[in-house]
Amino acid sequence: MGGVEYFLTVAVTLFVIMDPPGIVPIYLALTGTMDQRQRSRAALQATCLSLGVITLFALLGQQIISYLHIDLAALQGAGGLLLLLVALQLLTGKADDPNEAATSNIALVPLGTPLLAGPGAIVAVILFVKQAESNVDYLWIALAIVVIHVSIFLVMRFSGFLVKILRRGGIEVLTRIAGVLLAAIAVQLIADAVMGYVAVFESSAGASVW
């Protein structure tokens, strides 16, 4: 596979998994009570955290997972449970409580991880690194990761004009919709984790029969 083609493969895969346009409603819902400066800061923090996590797993992902004896299915399940908790906050209105917001940084959790740097993106990067055949391939992977995160930041940074259009009432409606979408993503991650364990159990059972 040629260099540019490999770059496009990695970039398109990460774009589909991390879904910058799809993060906008959740980003707006979580930052709806912030002013423009705070939203911009949250976008930058979330992007930097995601970039750091993805880079860490690109460099040491296989070693970390092996050392801690963590299955990829367990990683998916943990991410799903974390997102489900956030989704419940959005649906019940607790995310709008200023006292609740003051105790946590939504730019780090859930925006930076596991929404952006989630199990899907982490697994994809680990696989691409394993498949790389030369140092040039590693450079293409690094470039793709950086390009995707720049696009993520720009999408979130310039989505603020929607807040002016939607106003407070629209943001509240968007928050509930985002909660439903986030809950669906969380359930899908948990379901994928369960199916992963089922597949492992069935394969091991079949191997023991033979």
Secondary structure, 3 states (H helix, E strand, C coil): CCHHHHHHHHHHHHHHHHCHHHHHHHHHHHHCCCCHHHHHHHHHHHHHHHHHHHHHHHHHHHHHHHHHCCCHHHHHHHHHHHHHHHHHHHHHCHHHCHHHHHCCCCHHHHHHHHHHCCHHHHHHHHHHHHHCCCHHHHHHHHHHHHHHHHHHHHHHHCCCHHHHHHHHHHHHHHHHHHHHHHHHHHHHHHHHHHHHHHHHHHHHHHHHHC
